[in-house]
């Protein structure tokens, strides 16, 4: 079976974020990942220190973290392609660099951003390429790969990265240090055969996340053939962690890990 990391932005949400690391460890996870955990792109040193200390106290490894993605609860899905958000990104990268340096986190997810009605798509795409290059260069010497992620069509506003090919094209334009996030939930929702695709591309994707569909619950609650997916993932040679980025449907939502 793959090495699983708990995405604590969705798992163990019954307790405050700093306590979720310990809950993940108690549940048997050695690693965690999360979305950007602060309300601003540049939280103060005390907030950052408390986050890092909570990880260390729980004895879990941070394997993935999102860049600042704007007002996620309000519907935003990233700022990388937005020309007027460059200052937020630069401030965020300075803080993020300190977190990955302290934790050893080596995967950072850069949500692309939705299409803006008053900005040509070509301008947004050029902005995204430039900003991804900035992020990769800023984090290169601390061993971080910056990720591009497809999201579900119709659930995330006018978000233009929908397929593995879309994400690969963006990563290729940005160059070294930028890779692809394979989220089985989002790709399945957009029509991909995720079992066949992970068999073909598992060795070349840079991070994997899972949730079942429909509903975004734990494996076994939807229509994705996760036993076949995990077999294909193992056979593909994918070497990394697999993030459990689902919304639990029951109190015993972790039993699938022992089947």
Number of C-alpha atoms within 10 A of each C-alpha: 9 14 12 20 25 31 28 25 18 17 22 19 13 9 10 10 19 18 17 24 31 20 18 22 17 11 11 14 18 19 23 28 26 22 18 21 19 13 11 15 22 19 15 11 11 9 13 17 13 12 17 18 15 17 20 16 12 18 16 20 19 25 25 29 23 19 25 28 24 22 13 14 7 7 13 17 22 23 25 29 27 22 17 11 13 15 11 17 23 17 15 20 21 15 18 26 18 16 18 22 16 14 16 15 22 18 23 29 25 26 25 29 23 21 17 14 8 6 11 10 14 10 13 20 20 17 19 25 22 16 23 26 20 16 28 24 17 16 23 17 10 16 15 23 24 28 29 27 25 25 23 20 18 10 10 15 15 15 21 19 22 18 21 20 12 15 21 21 15 23 23 14 16 21 13 14 19 28 27 26 22 27 23 25 24 25 21 20 19 16 12 15 14 24 21 14 17 24 20 15 17 23 16 14 19 21 26 21 20 24 26 24 20 13 15 18 21 23 23 15 17 15 12 22 13 19 14 14 20 17 15 20 26 17 14 16 13 21 16 16 20 26 25 23 25 24 19 20 12 9 7 8 17 14 10 11 11 5 6
